[in-house]
Amino acid sequence: MLVNLKEILEKARKEKYAVGAFNATDLNTARGIVEAAEEENSPVILQFAEVHKQYIPIEQAAAMYLELAEKASVPVCVHLDHGQNFETIIQAMHLGFSSIMVDASAKPFKENMSMTNKVLEIARILNISVEAELGIMNTEDGNGDLDYQKMDDTYTNVEDAGKFIEETDVDALAIAFGTVHGLYKAEPKLNFQRIKEISDKTNKPLVMHGGSGLSDQEYRHSIENGITKINYYSTMSYEVTNGLRDFLNNNPDAFLFDLDLKTIELVKENIVEKIRIFGSSNKA
């Protein structure tokens, strides 16, 4: 069933688990994600990132993902991830996305609030949930240049988070506390205390971006301190790709449809594991 973000995150926050938010750029990946959620009787967030428009038009993604959500036996939120352009955000709402993320985190604080409130005016009328981001999310570019030990200044400020929620009242807030986008090249330095302080200050569901590559313990500590939505994509994409490579090496006569089925299987296995770690199994 199609639901918005607020419906599933408020419950997660109260019961101390996190809902996985998984990106997809094709139907097979999306099917694997939803099938994993159904197998685990878990709510799930099926995401389409604005930057992924180069791989599949947003109109096609919306049609596929919304149909999957509506026919699913568990709550599925169809969410626009990292919506930076107002036009794309409006397009996603028009297409039927049940939740959108306003990513104005690179803008000055007041501009971030202003753009978020501009989107909220429309979203509230349509019963569409809104996630915003505050703080700087670093990206691992693969060169190993990122210094994980010097990221404290980029973490979300507690007082700023309180002010932001007071002025916008968004449904969820993505915060920076040491995770990065992409695959880690060194051990991350996560500030769990910062999560707790922001959670206490805002009383809102908090979102982890850059959720790939963490240990089970790091996921659980994050959830214990207030994280209720975990974005996970890079590691899944990497591991599924390697699984497909192994499959082709062992099955030289495979056809394209064999790869379709194998993709669904590998994605499902990967996502089931994360759903269990996040604690959302049997929470549908």
Secondary structure, DSSP 8 states (H G I E B T S, - for coil): -EE-HHHHHHHHHHHT--EEEEE-SSHHHHHHHHHHHHHHT--EEEEEEGGGGGTS-HHHHHHHHHHHHHH-SS-EEEEEEEE-SHHHHHHHHHHT-SEEEE--TTS-HHHHHHHHHHHHHHHHHHT-EEEEEES--EE--SSS---GGG-GGGS--HHHHHHHHHHH--SEEEE-SS-EES--SS-----HHHHHHHHHHH-S-EEESS-TT--HHHHHHHHHTTEEEEEE-HHHHHHHHHHHHHHHHH-TT--HHHHHHHHHHHHHHHHHHHHHHHT-TT--
